[in-house]
């Protein structure tokens, strides 16, 4: 591995700490959920309140992508990503200093707001700092660090207290803020706003001091072509048959990813396994194993995405997700209908874990890549 490739991976890793902190916030509630609903809870709440605590992070995520998309070409990729760190630091500080369900509602919304910014900006940053031959692998950092953040919560949750897990989660945004300050801005953005000399310096650092004149000329040409019009509107998403096809592909892939139920699986796995599995492993251990399988699968995807291509992985992953979700649905239907399924309780974990694995091999990590590759950066 050359110095330039190493620096690109380093910048991508540190930038992806932003999605690691989003993943920790998303997975934080999972190992705590059973304890929060118990009589001796650190923060007593009802079942309905716990459902709101789980789901309100998605409400925050709903409102931030559009403002982030409007500001990213004005403020830059790096400042917007850095702005999310204080949001998470404040949110964890509130968790540590209060014991209020309404405050926890606000915390989850604030964390979701930061998550939406990360989801919008990070894929763009990763695609723009990387060379084409390693862009697919680097783009999978997004899903890999997301999964790692959730896995950390799964692993630490059973052994740490409510306060302890929150302190551990707080270290991630602090570490991201302290390290990403020293990473370069996207050369593409710097060219867009006319800061050409800074763009050359950023590109030289990312390529390890190698000659970057040809690549910079390509970026400058691309920027001129994409910004030939003074303004761009939402109509540009549908301006040509190619644009409409790209928009349709991204939307179908995104809907497939999120409507497949991955959010519910990640948030309720501990509670689900506590009711459906009987084995030498505890529900928390089943959840940790599932998180580990997800993370390893995402690593495999990073090694294969540039060799197998996007389309085959997406098709195989989508079909596999459908098959394993069908098996899980059949098991829970029979279990809810009064059929004795105790001898087959392993099917619950096997089907859900298999779904997570096949999801992490394609649908999960590839959606951000498609979003970054199929549209110009200023669309």
Beta strands, then each sheet from edge to edge (+ up, - down):
end
